[in-house]
Amino acid sequence: MRLEKAASQDDSIGKLLREASPLAWKLYGQTFPPQSLLRSTSTGETNNYLFLSLICTTSMPYGLRIAFGVYYIFAEPDSAAAAIFQSRPPNCNPGSTQTFSLVKDWLSQCLASHQHEAIFGGSFKPSRLVQVRTQLDMYSIKLVESSEIPDDVRYVTLSYVWGGDQLHKLTKRGIEAKTGMSFEAMPRTIQDAIRVTAQMGLQFLWVDSLCICQDDDEEKAREIASMPFIYANSVVTIAAASSRAVTEGFLHSRSCSAIYIPFRDLGDSSEGYLGLLEASYAPEPLDTRAWTLQEYLLSTRVVEYGSHRLAFYCQGNEQHIRYVHSWAPRPIWPHQPFESRTLREAVFFGNVTYEFWLMLIENYTTRKITQPTDRILAIGSAAYLLAKSGLNGYIAGHWESKLPLDLLWTVKQDEGLPQPPNEYLGPSWSWVGNNGRVSTDILKEMLSSNEDVMHEEFGKVLAIDVRLANDKAPFGAVEEGILTIKGHIRPAFHFNRRYGHGVRPMSWSCADFEKCQNNTDFTMKVYPDTADFPKDAETASLSLCKILGYTLDRFPWRKLVMGLVLKKILSAGEVKRYVRVGTFSIKITRLLFENHEHLRRARAWKDDVVPYLEGFEEETIELV
């Protein structure tokens, strides 16, 4: 707690905290002491300070304008501040001999100090690996087939951003010709990965563009299905986090412009210096890509080459969080990528939950993917891992045991609705068939509530017919997906836009519902799946299908009904066939007859709302 005391003394950092901006100390009638702007983690009686927040400018509505600047705090190893500030200066030269030695020591220490329980039983070796040899700082590489790979092979995997099509990739012609590979011809990111592999004392590297035949669709499907084993069984994954494309590399020198201020420890009066490095809220390029999420989830160990940080993550490491040039779990603040250790610990302890999957797909669908058809593929390995750990019946991005509730995903509208896909990505009822960012807030609210939830299911899945693109890849692409559902359905006519100005998302309702909308006890919203919804609303025959109704204990007088907005299409049989075009919610407030106004509303309820609700009729349909 020495730093908190220093904040009120004449120590330099205390003065900085007090005088950074007077606006910080009074806000909305509350006083914030200077030390409240410090971010720290505590272990017993020891605090490890991570961040410092400073007021940099003024800019907020209503004349009160405030913006925070956030800085990493670090200390030199021999500084008096090193005991309090355990983060060390950023690594400005990740390609140096000293850094290579550091990474090798981290890996050696990890391998020697603790064992990792294998996620998947049995032995495994990839179909191909790049063999790395070095002599007098010269590197040579060779592609080796499975028959040439030792059974007890220790290999490295690479997680990186392609940044477009690859000029250097494995093709059928290259396999048949058995041509050698040139280190000098490789793009910089792969060259750097080869260097790191060799400097760690390892001889084999797996790179997707070089180890999977890129013009053989059957092999690609087979190898993508093997991704869980490839990453989970590697010794370590090299994460080229700072590289935006394979041509950039990640071992180049970094800019390390830090601010240094004097520091005096009040405990023993020793003096030193603290370094402040501006923290970035922007994610690393690697954190924005869809494929790389499951690579982090599956990897036992990761050495990450970031923009301002070199870090080693070990799933069995219980040391404290450190952020700059240190051995650390993945940080969750200020930027919040999905934490891989959460999944692995859940797998090991057998407590994988459905809520975890919902959070996973929300994170995943915010990420970019070059080929839209890969949307279902790039999450398949994570789905496989969860299926091995308790969730049952994976079908095109959903879980059979969670249907029909799992159909109640929505599309976020804060960045606009996505355009309909130009090619088949998946069934309309599945989020994999949509290019948008997915929200599962309604489901998470219901599932995470600590109170009793009374719910009734209006829909029931009678049959599931999913045709896989490759029978050997059950977690891969699908060619068709049909759900036969018995649900409560009613037609909906003349959809009208409710609002869409400012920061409020676009919302729709039915014109035949307008009289009900005038009743404040009964409100309805419709949320489209794609930007084509206005055209469908004007020209198509749309229907509403109720899926779920639930009531929370704290609001027993309020009920929420949710379901799907469907568009009828041509059917091959007698059962009507629909595609999903959106979702809807109806909020019902039960009346408490206390005065004349309530009686008036009760009459409106009887005349308008009851007939509308009774318009839902049970029917069996097919959803494609």
N, C-alpha and C positions, 0 to 999 in steps of 0.2 A: 504493500500500500504506500510505498515511499513516494511514488510519482504523484499520487493524489495530494500528499502533503506538500510536495514541491510546487504544485499549481498555485498555492496561496503564498509562496515565498518569493524571493527575488531571483530565484533560479531562472535561467534564460528560457527554458521551455515553459515554466510557469508564467513568465511575463508574456510569452507568445500566446499562450492560451487565454490569458486575461484580456489582452489588448488587441487580439486579432480583429474583433469587431464588437462594439458595445451592443449592437442589435441582437447579438446572440443571447445576451443574458436575460432579456425580457421579451417574451413572445406569448401573446394571448393571455396576458395576466400572470404568467408563470415565470419564475426565475430559474435559469439553468446555470449551475456552477460550471466553471471552466473544465473541471475534470470529467464532466458528463459527456464531453466531446471525444473522449478517448474510448477506443474499442479494445477490449482485452478478453483473454480467456484465463480462467483460474484453475489451478491444480493445487489443492490443499491451501497452503498459505502463500503460494507463489502466483503472481500475475504475469502473464506474457502479453505485452502490449503489441497490438497488430497494426492499428490504424489511428490516424489523427484527423479529425474533421475541423476545417477552418471555414469561416465565413469569407467568401471571396468577392461577392458582388451583391447588389440588391435588385431583385426583379421578381415580384409577385403581384397579383392583382390587389386592388383596393389600397394602393400606396405603400403597402408593406412588401418589400421585394427582397427575398433572401435566396441565396444559392450557396450550397456547401462545396468546398473543395476537399477532397479526401486524399490523404497521403499515407503510403506505407511508411512505417517507422523501422529503421534498422540501425545496427551498431556494428562497428568493426570488432573482430574477435578479441583484440587486446584493449578495447576501450573500457572505461569504467562503467559505461552504460550496458555492457554486454550481458551482465547478470540479469538485468531487468528486461532488456529488449533482445529477445533471442533470435530474431530474424537478422540475417546477415546481408551484406551488400549484394546487389544484383550481379549476375555473371555476365560480364560485358563481352566475353570472348569464349563462346561455347565450343569453338573448334580448337582450343589450345590444348597442349599436352597435359597441363594441370587439370583441366576440366575432364579430359578423357580418363585420367587417373582417378578423379573423384567419382565419376559414374561407375567405373569398374569396381571401386571400393564399395560403393553403395550396393551394387548387385552381389558382390561376394559376401558382404555382411548379411544381406537378406537371406541368401541361400544357406549360409552357415548357421544363422541364429534361430530359424524356425522353419517348420514344415508347413506345406500347404496341402490341405485335403483336396483331392481331385474332384472336380464337379462331375465329370463323367468317368465311369469306371473303365478299366481296360487300357491297353496301350494304343497309341495313335501316332502315325507319321503322315505328313502331307503327301499329296501325289507328286509334287515337284518342290524343289527348293533351289535357291541360288547359293552355290558354294563360293565362299569368299576366301581368297588367299592373299597374303601380303608378304612382301620382301623389300627391304630397304625403302620403305615408304611408298612402294608401288603396289597397286591393287590389281588383282586379276579375278575374274568371276566366270562361273560356268553354271549352266542350268543342268541339274541332275534329276533323274526320274526316281520314282519311289523305290525301284529295285536297287538303286545305287545308294540309298539313304540308310544309315545304320538304324537298327530297331530302337536303340536308346538315344536317338538324336536329340540334341539340345539346340533349338533354333530360336531366332528372333522374328517377330512380326512387325510390319510397318503400318502405321495408321497415318494417312496423309490426304490432302486435297488434290484431286486430279487437276482441276482447273481447265477442263475441256478434254477433247480426245487426246490420246497418247500417241506420240510418234513412235515410241519404242514400246512395243507390246508383243506378246506371244501370239502367233498365228499358226494355222495348220501347216503353212508352207515352212515356217521357221522350225517347227518340230520335225518335219520330214527331212529337211536339209541338215538337221543337227548342226547348225552353224553355231560358232562360239559367240559369246557376248563380250563387247568391249566396255570396260569401265569408263573410258573417256567419252564414249558415245551416249552414256546414260544421262538423263536429266539431273539437275543438281540435287534435288531432294533424294533421289535414289542413290546418287553418289555419296551424299552425306550419311545416309542410312548404312551404306556399305562400310564407310569409315568407322562409324560408331560400333557396328557389329564386330569388326576386326579389333578395335581398341578395347572392347569388353572381353576379348579372348575367345570369341565364338566364331564358328565357321559357316553357319548356315543362316540364310535370311529368306523370309517369305514375303513377297510383294505381289499383290493381286494381278497387276498388269503383266508381270513376267512369269507368274506361276500358273495362271489360268489361261487357256487358249481362248482368245477374245472373239474369234469368229466361229466357234463351235458352240451352238446354243445348248446342245445336250450336256456337254462338259460344264458349261457355265452354270446350268441348273444344278448339276451334281455337286460342283464345288461350292456354290452358294449354300447348298444344304449342309455342307461340311464346315461352314464357318464357325459354328459353336466349338467344334473340336480343334480347329486350326488355331484360334486365338486363346482358347482356354488351356491348351497344352504347350504353348510357347513359353520359353523361359522369361521373356520380357517383351513388351511392345514399345517400340520407338514411336512417340507421338510428335509428328512435325507440326506442332500447334500453331506456330507463327507464320507458316508458309501458306500463301493464297493459291499457289499453283505448283505443280511438280517441277517446274522450271526454276523456282526461286531458291530452293534449298533452305536450310535452317541452321547451319553452322557459322554463318557470317557474324561479324561483330555487331553488337547492339549499341544504341545510344544510351548512355547512363548518366544523364544530367540530373544530379541530385542536389538538394539543398542541405547544407551542414550548419548546425547550430550548437553552441556550447551546452554542455550538460554537467550538472554537479549533483552527485548523490548525497542527499542529506544524511544518509545512514553513516557513512564513513568519510564524508567530505571529499571524496575523490572526484576528479574532473575528467571530462572526455568530450566526445562529440557524438551527436545523433545525426543520422541521415534521414531526409524526407524525400521520398520518391512519389511523384504524382500517380495516383491509382487510376487505372482506366476502367470505365464502365463497359467498354465495348468488349464483346466476346472475342476470343481468339478465332481465326478463320476456321480452325478444325472444329470448333464448337458449333458452327453454323451448318455443318453438313450432316445429312441424314445417315449415311452409311457409318460414320464414325461413332455414333452413339452406342451401338451394340458392340463395337470394337472395344470401347472403354468398359462396358458392362462385363464383357467376357474375359478380359485380360487379367492374369494373376498379378502381374507387375507392369508398371508403366514408367518410362522415363520420358518426361515431357520437356520439349524445347520450345518455350514460350517466348513472347515478345520481350518480357522483362524478367523472366524467371526460368531457371533450370530446376526441375523438381523430380523427385522419385517417389512414386506411389506404390505402396505395397499393401495388398488386401489383408495381410496378417499383421501389419505394423500398428501398434497401439500408441506410438509416440504422439506428442502434442502437435497441433496444427502449426506449421510454419509456412510462410508464404514466399519468401524470396531466397533463391539459391539454397534450398534445404530439402531434407527428406520429409515429405508431407503428404497427408491425404489431400484429395482434391478440394480446393476452397469452395465455400458456398456463399461468400460475400466479398465484394459487392456484386460481382457477377455470379449468377447461380446456375451453372450447368448441372446436369443430372449426376448425382453421385453414384459411382459404380459400386462402392463398398456396400451401399444400401441393398442392392440386389444380391450380391454374393453372400452377405451375412444372412439375408432372408432365405436364400437357398440352403445354406449350411444348416440353419436352425429350423428349417421346415415351416417358416411362417410367411411365405409369399401370400399376398392378399390381392383381391380384386382391385382394391383402391390403388395399390401399387401400379397395376397395369394401366389404370385410368390416368395416373400421373405420367406414366411412361409415354403413352400415345400423345398426350398433350404436348410434352416436350418434343417428341419426335416430329410432330406435324408442324412445328415452328421452323424446322430446319429445311435447308434447300436440297434439292435433288435434281441432277441434270436430266435424267430420263424419267418422265412421269411414271412409266411402267415399272420402275424400280421401287415405287412407294411400298408395295406389298412385300418386296423381296428384302429390303434393307432393314426390316424389323423382324424378319423370320427367325434369326438366330436367338434373339432375346425371347421371342415367343416360345421357341423350343425349350429354352432354359426354364421358363416359367411352367411350361407343361410338365417338365420332369419334376417340378417341385410342388405340384398340387392343383394347378388350374387344369381343367379337363375339357377336351373336345374343341380344339382350335379350328375355326372355320373362317377363312378370309378376314383376319383381323379381329375376330370376335371369339367368344367362348360359349359353346353350346349350353353349358350349365348356367350361364347368365342370361340367356335369352328368355323372354323378349326384352327385358330391361336394357340389355346392352345395345339395343337399337336407338336409344334415346340420346345419342350424341348430337351436338349442334355445331354449326359452323360459325366461328368468330367473325364479326363484321367490322372490327376496328380498322382493318386495312382494306376494306372492301370485299365484296363477295367474289369467289373465284369464277372463272369462266368454265363452262362444261368441258370435260376432257375431250380431246380430238380422237382418242382411241380408247378402247376398253381397258380400264384399270381394275375394275372389280364390280361387284353388284351395287346397285344404287342404295341398298339398305346398309352397306358397309362404308365406313370412313375411308377405306383404301380405294374406293371408287370415286373419291372426291379430292380435288387438289387443294382444298382450303385448310386453314388452321382449325383444329378440332377443340371443342370445349366439352367437358363432361361435368360441369359444375353442379348441375341438378342431381346427377347420380351421386357425386361425392358428398354433397350436402346431406342427402338422405342416408348414405351409408356411414358417414362419419359422425352422425349425430349421437350424442351420449344419452339422449332421451329415447323413450319408446316411440316407435314409428308405426302407425297403423296404416297399412296399405292394402290395396286390392288390385289384382291384375285383371285387366279387361281383355288382354290378348293371350293366346296360347299357340305355341309353335307345334304344329302337328307333324311336319316332315321337313327334312333338310336334304337338299340335293345339290352338292357342290362338285363340279367337275374340275379336277386339277389339270394344270398345263403339263405337269410331269408327275406321274404316279409315285416316283421316288422322292418327291419333294413336297411332303404334306404341309410344310410351312411356307411354301412358295406361291407362285402365281396361280390364279384360277381362270378358267375359260368361261365358266358360268356358275351362278349361284342362285338357287331357287328356294325360298322359304314358303311353306304352306302354313298359313296362319288362320286361326279362327279368332276373329276380332269383332269389335263393335264399330260399325262404319255408318257414316251418313254423308250425303252429298254436300258440297260447299260451293256457293256461287258468288261470282263478282267480288273478287278480293280487292280490298282498298288499302292503300298505303296509310298507315296510322301516323307515323312521324319518321323523320330521318335527318333532321337538321342538327347543326352543332356537333357535339360529341355523342349524341344519342344515336344508337344503331337503327337501321331501317326496321320497321315492324309493320306487319300487315294484319288485317282482320277480314272477316267475310261480311259482305253487304247484308246478307240474310241474317246476320248476327247483330246488326246495328241496334235494333230495339233492345236486345239484351245488354248491349254495351251502355245504354243509357241508365241501366240499373247498376249502381255503384257496388252492389254485392256480387257482381258477376262480370269478370273481365277476361278478355281473351287476347292472345298474341300469337302471331304466326311468324316463324323464322325460316327464311328460304335457305336452300342448300347452295344455289348457284345464282349468278347474275342473270340467268335466263328466266328467273321466276316471274317477273312482270309479264313476259310474253305468255307463259303458261297460265298465269292467273286470268288473262284476258280471253284466251282462245281455247284452253283445254278443259276437259271435264275432270275436276278435282274432287277429292273426297278426304274426309278426316277419319282416322282410325285410332280409337282410344287404346293405349297400352297400359297405363298405370295411373292410379289415384292414390295419394297418400296424405296423411295428416300428422303433424308433429304434436307431441304432448303439450308443448308450451302454447300452441295455438289451436286448441281443440275445435274452435269455431271456424277454422279456415281449412279448406281442402284444395289441393292442387291436382288437376287432371292433366296428363301429358300424353302425347301421341304423335302420329306421323301424318303428314300431308302427302297424299298419293295422287298419281296421275294414271288413269286407265289407259292400257295399250292393248293391241291385238293379242288374243289368247289362242293357244294351239288346241285347247280342250274346252270342256264345259265350265271349268273354274275360271272366274274372272282374274285377269292378270294386271298388276300395277307396278309402277316404279315410284320410288320415293323422290319427292322434290322439296321436302322441308319437314319441319316439326311444328307443333303447336302446344300451347299451355292454356288452361282455363283455371282461373282462380275463383273459388266459390267461398263466400263468407256466409256462414249460417246466421239466420236472423234471430235477434232477441227482441221479442215483442214488448217493448217498454213504453212506447208513445205512439201518437197518431202517424208520425213520419214512418215509423217502422211498419205500421199497418198498411200505409200507402205503398211502401216498397214490397210488402208481402203480396199485395194484389198484382203489382207489376211482375213479381216473381212467378206467380201463378199463371198470368196471362202470357208472359214472354219466355221466361227461362225454362220452366218445366216442359213446355212443348219442344223447345230446342233440344234439351237433354234427352227427351224421349224419342227424338228423331234418329238416335244411334241404334242400329239394328244389328244383331249378330249375323255374321256371314263368314264363310270360308273363302279365302282368296290366296292367290300366289303373288309373292313379292320377288322381283328379279332385280 
